[in-house]
Amino acid sequence: MGKQLVLAEKPSVAREIARVLGCNRRESGFIEGENYIVTWALGHLIELAPPGDYNPRWRKWTLTSLPMLPDQLTLKVMDSTKEQFATIESLLQRTDVSDLIIATDAGREGELVARWIIEKGGYSGAIKRLWISSQTEQAIKEGFANLKEGYLFEPLYEAAQARAYADWYVGMNVTRALTCRYDARLSSGRVQSPTLALITEREEEIEAFSGEFFWTLRGHFGPFSATYQGEDDSSKIRSEELAEKIASELEGQTGQIVAITREEKSEMPPLAYNLTELQRDANLELGFSAKETLDTLQQLYERHKIVTYPRSDSRYITQDIVPTLNSRLKALEATPFGLVSNLYIEGGYREDLERFVKESGVSDHHAIIPTEQTVDLSRLSAKEVALWQLVALRFMEVLSGDYHYESITIEVAVGPHRLLSHQTFPIRQGWRDMARLLKREGEGISEPLPPLVVGDSLKVERISRRRNATKAPERYSEGTLLSAMENAGRFVDDSDLRKNLSGGLGTSATRADIIEKLIQNYYIEREGNFLKPTPRGREVIRLAPDALCSPVLTAKWEERLGKIAEGEEEPQRFIDDIKEST
């Protein structure tokens, strides 16, 4: 039996796989051992050829050259990666190679990276697939012990390639049309354009906003305070004159408690992190950009091996991960979570079949959680520590009990006026206790109330007045934009199309790059923690076809790409339809 050739996506991943497989002879572009040869891509080594490669007439940017619809798109080795591709190509042709193991990222894009290399390299031998969610030694060993047949992932590759082809046909033609028609270098795309449209539409809402003032009154009764409620059950008073009139009728008067409602409530832990949710929280709490979060997370995954696969779109784990939870808790022993993690190992923890363990909620990869690798925080940078703590904190919260609290509402009548007080008193902190391990302050807790019963009389000691203003819609931050992209279905009226946008605009893996591309093209700019469109970006949306600025196009594509990935639609039919509509 010959040697198995392993193709990883990055050099760092390849080095770790080679170490685990016992490969120690380093050569230029690969590492060889007794039974394996491990080589690597550098992300994409292959791209779709540019228009000029199909027709010399298409090298010149003119409207008369449109549309550019080659019968068959071809692959081209990227200039910057020719040397590494030549290395892989020579390895694919070695007579002592018995089969190829694809070890690129386990997902649609990773499959495309590998398959284009295989196709361009002319390999036609046996193919196996390594499909793992973490880079620990144990995960790699288990993955190689349970390699999958390569043909099982051919529909996934076909879906990835169909999307790449469609993006070429639409992006190349629309970008050239806009640039030539308006004599300015403008670009547009299926995901980029609706994302930019979200930002420009929000800016238009802000500019069209006409605010107004309103007033609120709060009565202080000694042990508690309460807010004035109008006849419409609103606390807003539309004029200062009316607010002053009501205040004068309340001040110094004696009120009576007419109702006390007590209710015990609970709040379940949040769901585990997927990439988009982690990027949102990292932006909100740490000030990280989406790309900064992904890059830091990639280091925690590849270099330190203390978190699972970063580009996950799932917030759940599968049943086979449950037996590993104790080992993952054990790995936190030398961190601020160590005391509680040991208690959980000894005394048990929550295993919620609806909010954490959910087979139907996992496609390619489960939620982002700690691995079984022992954590040494001293080896991490400040950014890595901060982001890892978010992941670990959420993991511990998911395994913890509900937060229980008592909600008390007190209604006080002062003459014809009503005032309401809402009080919250924790009973059991549950999952909210986890944040205290990082010395984070919890939410404010109401002061204990004295014994109160319906009928008690209380004097209004004073009335505080506050002028407020209705707020304009807020610009998107990177965190809120990521959420809007992930939930783009809410911007689509058609219910069937909305279902096909369940994955949102772009993917967990690509959204950060889309935002960065919009910034690099000077279509949007950062202003503090917010994003605003530039005049150039607003002009692009004004000029681009309406269909390209709506999430509907992505919804239609994703429906069909999903069918291709499941083997339910022929990819060529999809491509033909894209070319016809272009």
N, C-alpha and C positions, 0 to 999 in steps of 0.2 A: 504493500500500500504506500502511495506517495504522500507528500506533505499537503496539509490544508493551508490555503491562502486566506488570511483574514484581512478584510478591508474595513478599517475604522474611518470615522469622519474627520478626526483631528489627530495631530501628532501626540498630544497629551493623553488622549484616550488610548491610542495605539500603544504607547509606552506602558501604560498600566496593564492592558490586556497581555502584552508580551511578557511582562514580569510574572503575572499569574500563570501563564502558560509555559514558563520556563525558557523563554527565548532570550538569549543573551548576546548573540553575535550581531553587533550593530553594523549595518551597511548604509550606503547613501540612499535614503528614502524607504528603508524597511529594516526590520529586526528579525533574525532567523534563529530557529531552534531545531531540535531533533525532529519534531513532528509538525511544527507550524512555521509559517512565514507571516509576519504581521506588517502590513503596510497601511498607508493612510491617505485620505484626501485632504484638502485644505478648505473645507466647505465645498462649494461647487468648483469642480475642475473643468466642467463642460457647460457650455451655454448654447442657446439657439443662435444660429448664424444671423448676422444683420441683413437688412434688405438688399444691400449691394451685392451680396454673395449669390443671390438668385437671379438678378437682372441688373446689368450695368446701368440701365436707365434709372434705377432706384437709388443710385448713389447720390444723385442730386436732389435736394429738397425742393420739389415743385408740386403744385396742386395737380398738374397734369399726370403726374406719376401715380396718382391714387385711383382706385384702391390697390394696395400691394397685397396680393393673395396668392402666394406660391402654392402649387399643388401639394407639396410635401415639405415641411420644415426639416432642416438638417442640423446636425450637431457639430459644434466647433470647439476645439480645445482653447481655453482662455490663454491669452499670451503670457499672463503672469504665472501660470501653473503648468506650462509645457514640460518642464523638467520632471516634475513629480508624476505627471501623467505618463511620460515615457518610461519611468521606472515601473509603474504599475502595469503598463502594457507589456513590458518585457517579462514581468512576473507571471502575468496571465498566460503567456506563451511557453513557460517552462514545462518541460516534459515530465518533471517529477512532481508537478502540482496535480493532485487527484481531484480536488473540488475547491470551491470558493465559499467562504462564509461571509455574508454581509453583516457587518457590525457597526454600520452607521446608525445615527439616531433612529430610534424605533418610532417612526411616524411617516406621514405622507411625504414630507420634504426629504427626510433621510433616505427613504426608498428611492426617490428621484435622483439624489446625489449618486448613489451606488449604481443604479441601473443605467444611467447615461454613461458612466465610466465603463461598465461592462459592455454596453452596446458599441461604444466608440473603440473599445479595445479589442473587439472581435471575439470575445470569449463565448463559447457555446457549451461548456461543460456543466457538471452538476453544481447546484447552488443550494446552500443552507442559509438559514436566517437566525442570527442571535437577537433575541428580543428581551431586553432587561430594562428595569426602571431605576437602577442605581449602579454606581461604579465601585462598590465595595468588592473586596476579594471574594467574599462568599457569593455575592450576586453573580459575579462573572463566572465562577466555577459552576454554579447551579445552571446558569444560562447555557454554558457549553455542554453540560450534561443533558440538556433538554433542547437541543437545537431543533428548529422547525424547518419543514421543507420549503424551499424558496418559491415554488409555484403557488403556494397559498397566498403570497403577497403580490402576485402579478396584477390582480384587479386594483390594489392600492396604488401600484406604480402607474397603471393606465389612467387612473383618476388624477394623479399628480401631473402626469404628462399632458393630459387633456386640458387641465387648468393652465399649465405653462403655455401651451399652444394658443389657447383662447386669449390669454393676457398679451401674447405677442401680436396676434391679429388685431385686437382692439387697440392696445396701447400704441403700437407703432403707427397705425393709421390715424388715430385721433390726434396724437401728439403732432404728427407731421401736418395734418390738416389745420390745426389751431395755429401752429408756428407760421406756416406759409400764408394762411389767410390774413393773419393780423400782424405779420412782420415782427414777431417777438418770440423768443424761445419759451414756449409754453408746453407743459406736459400734462397729461391726464391719464387716468386709469380707473379700473373697475372698483378698487378699494380706496385709492387715494382721493378720488373726486367726491364720493359721498361723505368721506371723513372731513374733507375741507368744507363741504357744503354745510355740515353740522356746525362748524365753527363760524362760518360767515352768516348763517341764518341766526345764530345766537347773537351775533354782533348787531344784526338788523333789529332784533327784538329789543336789545338794550337801547339802541338809538331811537326806536319808536316809543319807548316807555315814557309814560307821563305819570309821575308819582304824585302822591297826595299825603297830607299830614293827617294823623288821628291821635287821639289822646286816650290814655288808660288811667284808671284810679285804683289805688290799693289802700284798703283800710287796715290799720294796725290795732289789734285787740289785746295786746299784751302777750299772751302765750303763743299767738300765731297771727298771721296776716292773711287777708283774703282780697280777691280781685273783684271789682264791680262787674256785674253782668247785666246787659240791657235786656229789653223785652225779646229781642231776637236771639238771645243766648250768645251774643257776641260781647267781647270786652272792649271793642273799639267804639270810641265816641267821636263823631265826625267833626265837631266844632269845639273850639276852646271855650266859647261862651257856655255851651251846654255842659261841658266838663266842669267848669267853675260853679255852675248852678247846682249840679248834683253833689259836688264836693261840699258846698256850703250846707246842703241838706243832710249830709252825713256827719260832718265834723262835730265832735262833742256829744253826739247822740248815743243812745243806748240801743243795742241790737239784741236780737234773741236767736239762739240756735234753733232752727226749724227742722234740720235733718242732719244725721250723721250716718254715712255709709262706710262700712268696713268690708274689705274684700281681700282675701289672700290670693296672690297671683304668683305665677312662676314664669321664668324666661329660660328657654333652652340654650345650650351653648351654640355659638356660631358654627357654621360649616368649616371644614378644613380648607386650606388654601388651594386654589388653582393659580396659574401664573397671573392672570389679569387681576384677580382680587388681591394678590400679594403686591403687585405693582401699584394698585390703587392705595393700599394702606401704607406702603413704603413712601409714596409721594405725599400722603397726608401727614404721616407721623415723622418721617425722616427727611422729607424734602428731596427724595431721590427722583430722578427722571425715570421714565419707563425703561429706557435703554440701560441706565445705570443699575437699576434693579436686576435686569436680566443678566448683565455682564457679571455683577457681583454674585448672583445666584449660580451662574455657570462655574465660577471659581469654587464655590462651596460644594458643588456637585462633582466637578472633574478633579480638582486639585486636592481638596480636603476630604471629599467623599462623605460628607456628613448630612447631605440632604438628597432626596430622590430626584428623579428626572425633572428638570426645571420647566420645560415647555408643555406642561400638562394643562388640559382644559377641564379636568374633572376635580370635584370636591369630595370624592368618596374613595374608599378602598374596597378591595375585593376580599372574599372570605379567606383566601389563601394567605393574606397578609396578617390576619388576626393572630396566628400562632407566633408571629415575630414581634408582636407589640412589647412583650416583656424585655426582649433584647434591645429594642429601641429605647425603652425607658431606662434600662441599665446603662446605656451609652451616655445618658445625661447625668451620671452620678457626680461628676466633678464640676457641675455647672450650678447656677442658682436654683435650678429645678430639681437638684439631686435628692433633697430630703423628701419632697412629695413623690418623686418618681419611685423611690424605694418603698414608700408607704403603699403606693399603687401596686407595685409588684407583690408585696406581701399580703395586702388586704383586698385587692381587686379594684376594678375601675369600670367605668361605663363602656359597654359595647352596644352602641345604638345601631340597630339594624336598619333604621330609616335615615339617620342623619350622618352616619359614618361608613358603615359596612353596607354597600349597595351595589350589587353586581351590575344592574342595569344602568348605573350612573357612571360606569367606567368604560371607555372605548379603548384607546391605545395605552394610556397610562393612568395610574391612580393619582390621588391628590399629592401635593408636595408635603412630605413629612420627614422627620429625621430618619437617618439610616441606623444600622446597628454598629456603626463605627464609633469608637469612643471619642468624645469631644474634648479637645484641649483648646480652650479659648485663647490661651497665650500665643498660639500659633496663627491666630487670625488678625487681620487688620481691623481698625475701628469700624469701617463700613461693613466688613464681613460679620463682625460680632453683632452689630445692630440688626442686620437683616436676618441672621441666623436666629436671634432671639425672637423676632417676629414669628418665624416658622415654628420654633419650639414652643413658644407661648400658645399659639393657636392649637398645636398638637395636644398640649396639656389641657387646654380648655375643652377640647372636643371629648376628652376622656373623663371629664369631671361632671359632677351633678348639676342639676338645674339651680338657677338663682331663684330663691323664694323670698317674697316680700309682702308686706301688708300695705294696701293702698287705702287711705282714709280721705273721704271727701266731706267737708263740713260746709253746710249752707247756713248763712246768717241773714236774717231779715232786719233791715234798719228802715222802719217806716215802709214806704212802698218799694224800696230798693233791695236787690239781692246781691250778696257777695259770696264768692265760692273760694274755699281753700283746699288745695290738693296736697296731701302729705304722703311720703313714702318711707317705710321703715323696714330695713332688711330683717329677715328671719334667719335664712341660711345663705351665705354668700355663694356657695357652690363654685361654678367655673370662674366667677369674678374674682375669687381669691387668688387666682394664678398670677394676675398682674402685680400683686403685692410682692411676689417673689423677686421681681425686678425693681422693687421699691418705687413702683408707680402709684400715684395717688388715685384712689377710687373716686367715684362720684360723690358729691356732697350728700350727707345724710341729714335728714330733718332732726331738729332737736326734739326730745321726747315731749309729748303733750301731757298736761295735767289731766286728771279725770274730767271728762266733759260729757254731758248728757243733753238730750233735746229739752229745750225749755230754759236752759241757762241764759242769764242775761250778761252781756259783755259791753263795756263802754268802748266807743270808737276813740282811741287815744289821739290818733292823728290820721290824716289822709295824705298820701304821697301822690303827686301828679307827675305824669311823664308824657312828653310829646314824642311821638314816633313818626316814622315815614315809611310808606310802602316801598319795598325794595325792588329795584330793577332785577331782571334775571342776571345771574352771575355768569361771568365768562367761564369757559371750561378750564379746569386745571388738567394736568396730564392724568390725574387719578379719575376725575369725573368724565373726561373724554374716553378713557379706556372702558369705563362702565357703559357709556353711551354706545361705543362701538360693539361691545359684547352684547348689548341688549338692543341692537338696531331694529329688531322686529317691531318695536313699539312705534316706529316712525312709518310703518307700512299698514295701510288700511285693510288690504285683502287678507283675510284670516288664513287662507291656504298658503299664501306666500310668506306670511308671518311665521308659520311653523318652520319653513325652510331656512329662516334666519335665526334659528335657535342658537346657532354657533356665532352669530354676529358678523360684523365686518372684519375681514381678515381672520387670523387665527391667533391663539395665545402667543405663538412663536413669532408672528410677523407684525403685530400692532406697534410695538416699540419702534421698529424700523420705518413703518409708515409715518409715524409722527416725526421722526428724525429727518426723513426725506422731505416732508412738507417744510420743515425748518430750513434745511439745506437749499431748497429751491426758492427760498424766501417767499413762500406762500403764507406762512404764519410765523409769528415771533413770540418769544417768551417775554412777558411783562410781569416781573415778580414770579409768583407761583402760577400765573395764569397764561393762557394762550390766546392771542388775538390775530385776526387775519390781516395781512398787509394789503395795500391797494392792489398789488400784483395778484395776490390770491383771490381777492374779490372779483377781479377782472376775469380770471380763469373760470370761475363758477358762472359768471355772467355769459361767457362765450361758449362754454362746453355744452354738449347736448344734454337736455334734461334727463334723458334715460340714464346717462352715465353718472349723474349727480344724485341719483336716488338709490337707496339700498335694494330696490326691487330687482335690479339686474343681478346683484349678488345672490339674492334669494332664489331666483330662477336657476342660476348656475349651480348653486350648492345642492339644489334638489337633484339635478341631473348628475352632478359629480358624485353625490352619495350613491346613486343607483349604479354608476360605473364601478365604484369601489366595492359594491356588493355583487357585481357581475350581472346586474339586471339591465344594463344598457350598453350598447356598443359605443366605444369612445369616438369612432369615426363619424357616427351620426351626429354626435354633439358638435364636433369640430366643423362639420359641413354646415350645420345650422348657424354657427358663429360666423363663418365666412360669408354666408348669404346675408346675414343681418348687417355685417360690416360694410 
